[in-house]
Amino acid sequence: MTEGGEILSTGRLRLRTATLDDAPFFLALLNDPGFLAHIGDRGVRTLDDARRMVAEGPVAMQRARGHSSYVVTLRACGTPIGTCGLIKRDTLPGVDLGYAFLEAHRGQGYAFEAASAVLALASTLGLQRVLAITTPGNVASNGLLGRLGMRFERFMHLVPGDGGVNLYSIDFKPPG
């Protein structure tokens, strides 16, 4: 899969791999107040920081694992509105579903649409289980994960001393 290549499409959205040209979008997303409150401060303050994060994050993960966090764009015009994908974090025992949307595009069903498509992709990639994490106070994401069929497993700490997260999971039947 080439950088910027389409991975999935839905009725309203396209999900594609990230490119360094997405740096302005990532700079805006990673500094969005909702992202900072519910996901965390990644310290990305400049376009150079954003380019480095894209290269070392989604681009590198896509090359290494064949999946990553994808740029979600509006199908009609190509405008980037968020990210959604399959991420492998060192702090979790499996691949997790991750998503984030710019404030202007929240509450319109885009996260559910994108995440549903990504979970369908996960099962075609042979993943038998996908995790997800949210901060306990992120009511919208906690509800979304339930609507996606994910079940709450437990509250946990990713690293000692962090604020803790809710861990969710969904299991897929093995092929055959």
C-alpha positions in Angstrom: 0.0 0.0 0.0 1.5 3.4 -1.0 1.4 6.4 1.3 -1.9 8.2 0.8 -3.6 5.1 -0.7 -7.2 4.5 0.1 -7.8 1.7 2.6 -11.6 1.8 3.0 -14.6 3.8 1.9 -18.1 4.1 3.3 -21.2 6.0 2.2 -19.8 9.4 3.4 -16.1 8.8 4.1 -12.8 7.6 2.7 -10.0 6.3 4.9 -6.5 6.4 3.5 -2.9 6.1 4.7 -1.2 9.2 6.0 1.4 11.2 4.1 3.8 14.0 5.2 1.4 16.3 3.3 -1.1 15.7 6.1 1.1 17.5 8.6 -1.1 20.7 8.8 -4.2 18.5 9.5 -2.4 16.5 12.2 -1.1 19.7 13.8 -4.6 21.0 14.1 -6.0 17.6 15.3 -3.3 17.0 17.9 -3.9 20.4 19.4 -7.7 20.3 19.3 -9.0 20.8 22.9 -11.0 17.6 22.8 -7.9 15.6 21.7 -5.8 17.2 24.4 -8.5 16.5 27.1 -9.3 12.9 26.2 -6.3 11.5 24.4 -3.4 13.7 25.6 -0.8 16.2 24.7 1.6 14.7 22.1 3.9 17.8 22.2 3.3 18.5 18.5 3.5 22.3 18.2 5.0 23.0 14.7 4.6 21.6 11.2 8.1 20.0 11.6 6.8 18.3 14.7 3.7 17.1 12.8 5.8 15.8 9.9 8.0 13.9 12.3 5.0 12.5 14.1 3.4 11.3 10.8 6.7 9.7 9.6 7.4 8.0 12.9 3.8 7.1 13.7 1.2 6.2 11.1 3.6 6.0 8.1 6.1 3.8 9.9 3.4 1.6 11.5 1.7 1.0 8.1 5.0 -0.1 6.6 5.9 -2.4 9.6 2.4 -3.9 10.4 0.2 -3.3 7.3 -2.2 -1.2 9.4 -2.1 2.1 11.2 -4.2 5.1 12.0 -5.8 6.3 8.8 -6.8 9.8 7.7 -10.6 10.0 7.5 -11.8 12.3 4.7 -15.2 13.4 3.5 -15.9 11.4 0.4 -17.6 14.3 -1.4 -14.7 16.7 -1.2 -11.6 15.0 0.3 -11.4 17.3 3.4 -9.6 15.5 6.3 -11.9 15.4 9.3 -10.3 12.9 11.7 -8.3 9.7 12.1 -9.4 6.1 12.7 -7.5 2.9 12.5 -5.7 0.0 14.1 -2.8 0.8 16.3 -0.3 -1.3 18.1 0.9 0.4 21.3 3.7 -0.9 23.5 1.4 -0.4 26.5 -1.3 -2.8 25.4 -1.3 -6.6 24.8 -2.9 -6.3 21.3 -4.0 -4.1 18.5 -6.4 -1.3 19.4 -9.0 0.8 17.6 -8.1 4.4 17.8 -10.0 7.4 16.5 -10.1 11.2 16.8 -12.1 13.8 15.0 -11.9 17.6 14.7 -14.5 19.3 16.8 -16.6 20.6 13.8 -17.1 16.9 12.7 -18.0 15.3 16.0 -21.6 14.3 16.8 -22.5 13.5 13.2 -21.9 9.7 13.2 -18.6 9.9 11.4 -16.7 8.1 14.2 -19.2 5.3 14.2 -19.1 5.0 10.4 -15.3 5.0 10.3 -14.8 2.7 13.3 -17.4 0.1 12.0 -15.4 -0.1 8.7 -12.1 -0.4 10.5 -13.4 -3.2 12.7 -14.7 -5.0 9.6 -11.2 -4.6 8.1 -9.6 -6.0 11.3 -11.4 -9.3 10.9 -10.3 -9.5 7.3 -6.7 -9.0 8.4 -7.0 -12.0 10.6 -7.1 -10.2 13.9 -9.2 -12.3 16.3 -9.4 -9.5 19.0 -9.3 -5.7 18.9 -8.9 -3.5 22.0 -9.9 0.1 22.6 -9.1 2.5 25.4 -10.8 5.7 26.6 -10.5 8.0 29.5 -13.4 7.3 32.0 -14.8 10.8 31.5 -15.1 10.5 27.7 -18.8 9.8 27.7 -19.1 10.0 23.9 -16.4 7.5 23.2 -17.4 5.1 26.0 -20.9 5.0 24.4 -19.6 4.7 20.9 -17.5 1.6 21.8 -20.6 0.0 23.3 -22.6 0.7 20.1 -19.8 -0.9 18.1 -20.2 -4.1 20.1 -17.1 -3.7 22.2 -17.4 -4.7 25.8 -15.9 -3.0 28.8 -13.2 -5.3 30.4 -11.6 -3.2 33.1 -10.1 0.0 34.3 -6.3 0.0 33.9 -3.2 2.1 34.0 -1.1 2.1 30.8 1.9 3.3 32.8 2.4 3.7 36.5 1.0 7.0 37.8 -1.2 7.8 34.7 -4.8 8.8 35.2 -6.0 5.4 33.9 -8.2 4.3 31.1 -11.2 2.1 30.4 -10.2 -1.0 28.4 -12.7 -2.4 25.9 -12.5 -5.4 23.5 -14.2 -7.2 20.7 -13.5 -10.8 19.6 -13.9 -12.0 16.0 -14.4 -15.7 15.1 -11.4 -17.3 13.5 -11.7 -17.9 9.7 -13.0 -21.2 8.6 
